[in-house]
Amino acid sequence: SKCSITDKSIEYLCRLVAIKSGHYDLNKLSVRSCTHITDNGIKLLASNFRTLQNLNIVNCARITEESLNEVKQKCKSCIIQHTVFTFC
């Protein structure tokens, strides 16, 4: 949380996991308040970690509904924690 990882960091994580284990297996990830993560990084996660069950993207302003829809499609059992704005 609140770190300076980027979409490039997520790309590196995907490559590292593939090299180490030969398959993609990530169940839970929090990038809470990591403001450099964008839709591109989230789409990359969804494409490579289909076993993802929990994703925390609270306070990640650069992530939109576009990439969240892709997570919902590709990671069927994933629970997405995100910021919800309610205006009175």
KAURFEN-V50674 format. One record per backbone hydrogen bond with DSSP energy under -0.5 kcal/mol. NH is the residue of the N-H (numbers start at 1). CO is the residue of the C=O. If there is no record, write none. Layout:
BEGIN
nh = {NH,NH}
co = {CO,CO}
END
This chain:
BEGIN
nh = {2,7,10,11,12,13,14,15,16,17,18,19,20,21,22,22,23,25,29,31,31,33,34,35,37,39,42,43,44,45,46,47,48,49,52,53,54,55,56,57,57,60,61,63,64,68,69,70,71,72,73,74,75,76,78,79,80,81,81,82,85,86,87}
co = {32,36,6,7,8,9,10,11,12,13,14,15,16,17,17,18,17,23,54,29,56,58,31,33,34,62,38,39,40,41,42,43,44,45,49,27,27,79,29,55,81,57,59,60,62,64,65,66,67,68,69,70,71,74,75,53,78,55,79,80,83,84,85}
END
